[in-house]
Amino acid sequence: MAASGSCRFYKLDGDRHYCRLRGQTLNKAEVSDKCIDSDLSTICVDAYSSLSRGQDALSNNSTDAFPWLVEAATQFENLGETDNAIHAYVRAIEFAIKNDLTERAYDFFRSARNVFENGLERKDPTLTDPMVKHSLMKAGQSIIERVRRITESTPMTDMQAELKAAVLGGISLKKVEKKDEMKDLIISHGRSLYEKKGEEYKAGAQSYIDSGMIKNSVVLTCMGALSDLMLGRPKEGMAYLAEVASKPEHTQTFNEHPCFEWTKLIFRILVSRDSNLLVTAHKLFLKIPWSFKDDREFARRVMESVERRITAQS
């Protein structure tokens, strides 16, 4: 039986610690670090269920695998499992190459390289296994070979040059410059995407508030709070949302907005693990007056992520 307050997929059978979601035995250190911590266990469930969905899509030769693998990589990074985050990106790279999606493979490589170099700076212990670096270098070399075949009669492209330098240099050269424009959610830099989106949403919300346009700030405030949720900081997200919405001059406007009601419900679902509320959440989502498609898609992915966390099946 799982201990009270522990992950519902955790099972203690005598002296044996077992994860029913992953279908494998766990060591005591991992159980202590994740299975008993409610915040980390929800992220862990999200990571491994996303990885499972991604693997199913790979088996079906479906590009639906990409968002699931990126989601898994993001949550593995939140867990501090840098090696697993990189392995998830490598799977995405290999599948993209297999389907001649070279540009997308390149984007995944940049994401994985970013995660790897950040891990090196932190002296991440999960990167001590040389196979992590080797798998990333091998994936990068595969992209080089594919691009070389495509552009055999043309000069080396910037993509080829950067990849060759990164791979042959041991993936430890200066970091790739990030583009200023926001890219599609599917091919962005995992955890850094949520950090960047959160900063942008909160700054945008504050700008509207400073201008006295409280109604316009509601959606941005809600998205900023949900960014914290996706970064594994639901308590900070709820605190930020409550702080902004509880101000006397904001309360009525926020309480009358369907996005605020929906966002509170998403946090409630995550905390209470009440899957019955998901139907209500989906209905409320359709009532939100979205001004921008990107905000709607961001919110939809958050809702799907929370849904996976509480309904993932072993």
N, C-alpha and C positions, 0 to 999 in steps of 0.2 A: 504493500500500500504506500501511496505517496504521503509524505509528511504534510501536516496542516500548513497551508500557505505556500507549499512548494509547487513547482510546475506540474500540471495535470498529466503530463506525459512521463514524468519521472516515477519509477517503480523500484522499491526496495524489496528484494527477494532474498531473505537471509542476509548474507554478507555481500550480495551481488547488487550493484547499482545499475539500473537499466533505463534507457530512453526508448519509449515505444514509438516515438516519431521517427527517430533515426534508425531504430532497429539494431542497436548495439549497446554493449556494456560500457559504462563510464568509470573513470577513476574518481577517487574521493575528492581530489583537488578540483576537478571540473564540477562535480556536484556542489561543492561548497561555494564555488565562484558563481555559478549560474543557476542551478536547479532550485536552490533555496531562496534566491533573490528574485522577488516577483517582477521587478523592473527588467532585470537582465533575462529572465526566463521568457518574457513575452517577446523580447527582441530575438532571442535564440529560436523560438518557435517560428517567428516570421522569417528568419534567415533560412532555416532548414526546410520549411514548407515551400518557400519561394524557390529554393534550389531544386526541390523535388518536382515542382510544377515546371521548372525550366528543363529538367532532364526529360520529363514526359514529352514536352514540346520538341526537344531534340530528337527523341525517338520517333516522333511523327514527322520529322523533317519540316517543322513549322517555325517560322520566324517569330511566333509568339514567345519563343524561348528567350529572346533578347531582353524584354522588360523584366521577366522573372529572374534572369541571371544577374542583371544590373541591381535589381532589388535585393537579391541574396548578397551580392558583393557589398552593397551599402550597409546592410545590417550586420554582416560579418565584421566590417570595419568598425561599426558601432560597438560590437562585442570585444574588439581588440584582437580578433582573429585575422590578422593581416594576411597570413598564408592562405586561408580559405577564401578571402576576398579576391586575391590574385588568381587562385585556381578557378573561381567562378568567371572572372573576366577572360581567362585563357580559353575556357570552354566556349565562350561567346566568340572569341577571335577565331578559333578553329572552325566553328560552324559558319561564320561569316565568310571565311576563305573558301570553304567547301561550296558555298552558294554564290561565289564570285561577287560578294559584297565587300570589295576591298576597302572602300572609303569607310564603311562602318567598322570593319576589322581594325583599321587604323585608329579610329576614335576609341575603340575599346582598349587598344594597346596604350594609347596616351593615358587613359584612365588608370589602367593597371600600373603603368610606369609611375604615375603620380602617387598612387598608394604605396608602391614599393619604396620610392625615395623618401616619402614621409616616414615610413617605417624605419628606414635606415637612420634617419635623423634622430628618431626616438630610441634607437638601439633596440628595436622590437625583437624580443627573444624568439618569436615565431619565424623569423627570417634566418635563423641559424642553419636550417636545413637547406643545403645547396640545391636541392631539387626545385625549390621555389623559384630561385633565380634562373635556373636552367630552363624550367618550363616557360618562363616569360621570354627568355632569350630565343628559345626555339620557336615560340609563337611569332616573335618579331621577325625572325629569319624567314619564316613561312610567308609573311606579308611581303618581304623584300623579293622573294622568288616569284611570287604571283605578280607583283608590279613589274618586275623585270620582263616577265613573259608578255605582259600586256603592252609595255612600252619599249620593246626590244630595239626598235629602230629610232628612238627619240632620246634626247639627253636625259640624264638622271633627274627625276622630279625632286621637288623639295621634300615630298613625303619619303621617297627612297633615301635621300641624303640624311634626313633626320633619323630614320629608322636604322640605317646602317651605322651611323655614329653611336646611337644609343645601344644597339646590340653588341657591336664590336668593342665598345667602350665599357661594357659590363653594366650597362643601364645605371651608371652612376655619374653621368655628366650633369651639367647644369640643367635645371628643370625646363620642361617645355613651357613656352609662353602660353598662357591661357587666352583664348579669344575673348574679347569683350562682350560680343553678342551672346545672348542666351541661346543654347542649342536645344533641340528637341529633348524631352525628358528621357527618352529611351537611350540616348547616346551621350549623356553628360557624365560628369565625374562623380557619380555616386554620392558619397557623404558630402562632398564639397558643394554639390548642387543644392542640397537642403540648407546648408549653411548660408550660401549666397542668396538663395531665394528668401530665407528667413530675414536676412539683413535688409533685403530690398523691400519686402512686404512691410516690415516694421518701420522702416524709414519713410516709405510712402504713406503709411497710415498716420504717422506723426506729422507729416507735411500737410495732410488734409485737416488734421485736428488743429494745427497751428493757424490754418486759414479759416477755421470755423466751419468747415464742411464735414461735420461729424458723420452724416449718413454715408458719405463716400468713403469714410475710413473704416467702416464696419467690416467689409469683406477682406480688406488688406490686414486688419488686425487679426481676424480669424485665421487667415492663411499664415500669418507670422506665428501664431500660437501652434498651429498644426505642424509647422516646420520643426518646432522644438520636439513635438511628439515623435516625428520621424527620425530625429536625431537621438532618440532614446531618452529624452528629457521631458516626459509628460507633465511632471510636477511644475517645472519652470514654465511650460506652455500654459498650463491652467492659471498659474500665478500672474503671468503677463496679461492674459485675457481678462481675468478678474480685476486687475489693477486699472486697466483702461476703461472697462465697461462700468465699473462701480463709481466713477466720478459723477457727481450730481448732474453736471451738464451733459453727460453722455448716456446716463441710465435709460431714459425713455427711448431714445433713438435705437440703442442696441437691443433693448427688449422687444422692440417692434419689428426687428429685422429677422427674416427667416434664416439667414446665414449664421447669425449668432445662436439661434435656437438649435440649428443643426450641428454647429461646432461643439456646443456644450454636450449634445447627445453623443457625439463621437467620443469625447473624453469619458463620458459616463459609461458607454459600452466597453471601452478599453479597461476601465477600472473595475466595473461590476462583472465583466465577462458574460453579460446577458445577451445571448444571440437573438433573443426574441425581439429586441429593440432594433435590429437591423432593418426590418421591414419598414418601420417608421422612419429610420434614417434615409432610406432610399426614396421614400415619398417626399420627405422634407427637402432632399437634395434637388428634386425637380421643381420645387417652388422658389428656389433662390434666383434672383434676377442678376445673372452673370453679365458683366459688362465686357469681359474678355474671355475668349476660349481657353487661353493658357491657364487662367485661374480656375476655371471649371475642371479642366483636365488634371490640374495639380490636386484639387480637392477630391476628385474621383479616385485618384491613385491612393490618397491617404485613406479614404473610406475602404477601398479594397484591401489595403494593407492591414487595417484594423480587423476587417472581417476575416482575413486569413489567420490572424493571430488567435482568434477565439473559436474558429470553426475548423482549423486544420485537423485532418484525420490521420491517424497512424496507419 
